[in-house]
Amino acid sequence: MKKLIFLIASLTTLIFAQQKPIVEEIFETVLLKNVNIVFSSDNILKDGMVLIEDGFIKEIGKDLTLRRNSFVVDGNNYYLYPGLIDATFLHSHKIPKPRDTVAFTPGTAPNFIAGIQPEIESRLFIDGNFKKHHEFGFTNALFSFDGGLISGQPTFLDLHSKENQILLSHFGILYRFKNTNRVYPSALIGMMAKIRQLFYDAKYYGERKEKFFRDNSQPKVEFDETSEILLKVLSKEIPVMFEAQTANQIRRALQLKKEFNFELILLGADEAFKVIDEIKSANVPLILSLDFPQKPLDKITTDTLKYFSKDYSSYFIKEEVSHLRKRQEEVRLNLLSNPKILKSNNIPFTFGSFKTNLDTAKINLRLLLKHGMSEDDLFKALTTSAATIFNLDGKIGKLEAGYFANFILTDLPFFQEKSKVKMLFINGRKYEIE
């Protein structure tokens, strides 16, 4: 038996000694040369060089000294920009639910049925498929679930294709006015009541815990995971990301912030322009979607006609469709004007890819250039502003010594129509895009 074990161990050692691990080659020191380094639209260092050591930017300039054992990469005269940050990437993976369920009525559904799962950690379900993100130019993203009223804890990470370096494993919890399971709370008034009740329950839970720790003759407090997480919100250890699209939804989220004094980040905020003063007064940052409605079609389509009765006259239909088109265009222009209005009011904001097709997101981004935003404004929103919102300024979002070596290289200036991302560096690791 001992001889058999020895033989198996020897064969295993021999096999693994002959195999080479299939991993991307990583170098401690990289010298990237022959690149146009874009600090801003009017500050471009041509034929520049970047020295990378241990995943960080060591030095930026011209004619840098080649270090011993450095791996040299030719930048092909590409344009180099800071890596972009996707402030909200909602994964289609459904939030897992416990297998064991209990009988309930619509008014007494357990939290996981009612879409309340703050304990779920999105970092456990990251699949590493970030090809579309790389092609767009994203090197970092906030990863979360598209779930119910409380959709777990988002994770902020570097977008490595094989292994992800998590920078913030529990960045707050994600709320939204949404519940598709037809149980309480499904109506808006019920959702507001449930959110308040959860916070008050967490407060009471914390007070009972504190009393027990001071005096163990007090009744022992049974562990409650939801309350434990909400206590971190109430103590401002983690923020609440609240998806609120309409003006009234934004007002409700701001009211909850005022009532419970937590840190708030508004997600979506399509009608932020209607409540600018309230947002500014609350000092709340925003994450806008890169999704914008397409311009209404000129002709009446079959899809449009299905909303009208066959008894209506042709003239009436044309009039109604005309009003519909005007309303659609008004909404579209308001969404496109949102970033400019926020910028003019010094309200911090960034962009996320939620609800967005990344194949057309760059087209949408270029549209903003026609609605009051400059290239520098957009790059700031997608880099330094996002880093500040996630408390990662000083680490990502800039081309500067000491920052993570997260940047992208494009064949043409980024906002040109035919520009493509050709190469990325994420923590100093090189990725080429065919």
N, C-alpha and C positions, 0 to 999 in steps of 0.2 A: 504493500500500500504506500509506504514511504517513498519507494522507488518511483511509483506511478505519479505521485504528487510532484516529486522532484523533476520528472520528465516533462510534465505539463507546464510547470513553472519555467523550465529551461526553454521549451518551445515558445511560450508566450513572450519571454524576454527577447528571444531571437527575432520573432516576428515584428515586435514593436521597435526593435533596434533598426530593422531594415526599412520600416515605413517612415516617411516624412510627413509631419502634420500638414494638413491642407489649410493653411492660414495665409492671410495677406502679409506680405513682408513689411515689417515695421522697422524704421531706423530711428535711433535716438536723436540724431542730428541731420536736418535736411536744409539744403540751401536752394531756394527757389529763385531762379534768375530769369531775366528777359520778360518782365511783366510790367504792365501799366497800372500802377497802384492808385486807385481812386479813393482819395480821402473825402472829396466833395466834387461837385460838378465843375468847379473852377480851381481845383487843387489836385492835379494828377501828376504823379511822379513817373515819368516815362523811363523805360529801360531800368526799372527798379529791381531790388532784390529783397528777399525775406529769409532770415535765418530762424529756423525752428529747432528748439531743443526740448526734449522730453514732453512734447505736445503743446508747448507754449511758444509764443512769439518772443524771440530773444532780441532781434534787431531788425530794423527796416531802413533801407537806404540804397545808395548806389556804391558799386565797387566794394562790396563787403568782402572781408577776408575769409577764404575757404578754410574751415576748420579741419583738423585731422579726422579721418574716418567719416567725413560728411558725405551724405548721398545727395548728388546734384540733380535737380529737376529743371528742365527747360520749360518755361512758361509760354513759349510759342508766341510771344508778343500779345498774349491775352490781356483782358482787363480784369483786375483783381479787386473784389469788393468784400466787405465783411459778410460773414455767413448770415443769412436771413433767419428770423425766428418766427415760427408758426405758433401764435399765441393760444390757439385752441384747435387741436386735431381730434374731432369726435370719431372714435372708432365704431365701426358697425357691429362689433362683437357685442352680443347681448350680455347684460349683467347676469352672472350666474345666480340661480336661486336654490335654496336648500331642497334636497330630495324629499325629505319628510315634511308633509303638510298636515295641517289640522283642519277640522271642519270650522267654517266661519260663515257669517252673513256679510252682505256688502257693507254693513256699518261697523263690523268688528274684525275686518281683515287684518292679518298680521302685517308688520311693516314691509316685509319683502314683497308681499302681494300688492301693497299700496304704493309701491315704487319708492320706498324709503330705505336706502341701503348705504348710509355714510361709511360703513365699515369696509366696503369692498375697495381693494387697492388696485388701481388700474395697472400698476407696474407688473402685476403678476400675469397679465394677458397681452403683453406687447409681442407682436409677431415678427418684427424686424423687416417688414416689407415696405421700404421707404423710397422706392424707385421714382415715383412721381414727385415726391418731395425733393429729392436730389436734382431732378431735372428742372424744377422750378428755381432752386437755389437755397432751399431750407437746410440748415445744418443742425437746428435745434427745434424742438416742438414740445408743447404741453399736450400730453396724451390723456384722453378721458373717454368715458362711455356716453353713448346717446341713450339715456335711460329715462326714469320717471322724475318724481318730485325732488328726491335727493339721489344723485347719480354717482355716488362713491367719491373717491379721492383721486384727483388728477396727479399725473407724474410728469415732471419736466426732465427731458433727457437729450443727450447727443444722439443724432440720427445715424449711428453706425449700422451697417447693413447686417452684420453678423452678431455683434454683441453691443449692448447699449450701456453707455455710461450714464447712470442716473445722477443728475445734479440736485434735484429736489424730489424726494420720494413721496412726500405727502404735502402737495401744495394746495391746502384748503379743501373745501368740499363744494360740489357743484349742485346748485339749486335751479329749478325751472318750474314755471306754472304749467305742469303737465302730468297727467295721470291717465293712462289708456286702459287700465284694467277694470273700469266700471265699478269700483268700490270706493268707499270713503277714504280720502277726500278726493272727489272727482270734480265737484263744482269749485269755482274760484273762491267763494266765501269759505268753503270747507278747507281748501288748501291754506288760506291765510290763517284760519283758526288752528289747523294742525301744526303749521310752522311755529306759531306762537306757543302752542301747548308743549311742543318738543323743547323749546328753549326754557320755558318755565319749569318743566320737568327736570331739565339738566341743572338748572340753578338749585332747585330743591335737593336733587341728588348730591350735588357738590356740598351743600350745607350739611346734610346728614353725614356725609363722609368725614367732613371736618370735625363735627361733633364727636363722632366715634373715635377719631384719632386722638382727640383731646381727652376723651373720657370713654374707656372701653367698656364701661358699664351700660353705655347707650346701645340700642339695638344695632346689630351688624347690618351693613348695607350690602345688598346683593349686587354683584357686578352687572352694569348695564353698558354695553358697548356703544350704543347710540349716544347716551348721555356723556360718556367719557370723551367722545369726539367733539360733541357740542360744547363741552367745557373748554376745550382748546380754542374754539371759536370765540367764546365769551371772554376768554383771557387774552385774546388777540394773538395767540400763537400761530394760528392759521387763518386765512381770510375765507370769506364766502364769495364764490363766483356765481352770480345770479343771472341766468338768461332772462332778459326782459326786453322785449322788442318794442311794444307800444309805449306811448307816453304814460298811460295809466299803470302799466306794469312797472315801468321805471319808478314812478311815484311810490308804488307799493313797496318795492325793494328798498327805496330810500327811507321810507317810514320804518321798516323793520330794522334797518341799520341804526336809525335814531333811537328806536325803542330799546334795542339790546346792545347798542354801542359796539358793534363788531366791525372788522375791516371788510370793506365791500369792493368787489370789482364787477362792473356791469358787462354782461356778455350780449352781443347783438346790438341792442340800443338803436334800432332803425329810426325811431322817432326822437332821438336825443335832441335834435334841433328845436323841438317843441318845449323842452324842459331844461334848457341850458342853464338858467339861473339856479334852479334847484340842484343840478349836478355840480355846478361850480361851488355852490355854498357847502355841499357835502364833501367836497374835495375827493371825488371818486374817479378812478381811472376807468377807461372803457376798452373793450376788445370788440372791434367791428368785424363783420364778415366781409370777405372778399367777393361775395356773391351779389351781383347786381342784376335786376331784371333787364332783359333785352328790350330794345326799342320796339313798341307795338307795330304789328304788321299793317300795311296800308290797305290790304284787301280784307273783306269779311271772310273768315274761314269757317269750315264746318264746325269746328270746336266752339266757335263763338255763337253760331246760329242755334246750337242745341239748347241754349239757355232761353230761347224765345219760342212762344207759341206759334203754331202754323197759322192761327187766325189773325196775327198781327200783320198790318200792311207793310209792304216793302219800305215805304217812307219811314214808318215808325221804327222799324228795325235799324235802318241806316242812322236815324237820329240817336237811338239808344247806343249803338255801337260807337258812334262818334263821341258821345259823352264818356263811354267806357275807355276809349283810347286816350282821351284827354286826362282822365283820372289816372290811368296807368302811367302816362308820361309824367304827370305831376309827382307821383310816388317815386318814380325812377330818378327824376332830377333831385328830389329831396334827399334820397339816399346818396347820390353822387356828391351832393353839397355838404353832407354831414361832416366829413373830415375837415373841410375848410372852415366850417363854423366852429368846430371844436378847437382847431388850431388858433383861430383868431381870438378865442376866449381862454387860451392857455390851459386847456383841459387835456391832461395826458391821455393818449390813446395809442393803440396798436392794432394789428390785424390778425385774424385767425382764418384757417381754411374751412371751418365748419360750414356745412351746407353748400360747399363750393366744389365745382369740378376743376381740379388743378390744371386740366388741359386748357381751360379758357380763363383761368384766374389772372394770368399776365395781361390778357386783353382788358380785363376789368380794371386792373391796376393802371394801365395806360390811360383809360378813360378819365381817371382822376386828374391827370395832367391837364385835361381840358376843362376842369371844374375847380380851379383855384389852388391846386397843389403843385409844388415843384418836385423835381426828382430828388432833391436833398430832403424835402419834407417827408417823402414816402420812404426813403432809406432810413431816415431817423426813426420813423414810426415802426419800421420792420426790424430795427436793430437796437439802438440805444434806448428808445422808449420802452420797448418790450423787456429789455434786460432790467431796466429800473423797476418796472411793474412787478417783476418776479424776484426782485432783490438780488440780482446777479450782475449789477453794474460793477465794473472793475474786473470782471471775469470774461464776459462775452459781449459782442456787439460793436467792438471797435478794432481798428487796425492799429495796435499800439503794443509796445514791448510790455510783457507781463501778462497779457491776455491769452486765453486759450487760442491755439492756432486753428480757428474756425473761419474759413473764408472760401469764396467761390471765384472761379475764373471763367469769363465769358469770351466768346470769339469777337463779339461786337459790344459797344456800350449797352448796358443792361436793358434800357428801355427802347432800344431800336426794335422794330417789328420782327426782324429775322434773327435777333440775338439768341444764342443758345448757351447754356451752361455746359462747359466742356470738361471741367475738372473741379473737384472739391477737396478741401482739407478739413478734416474733423478731428480735433485733438492731435493735429500733426500727421494723421493717417491720410494717405492720398487715395482718392477715388477718381477714376476716369469714366466719362460718359460717352458712349459710342454715338 
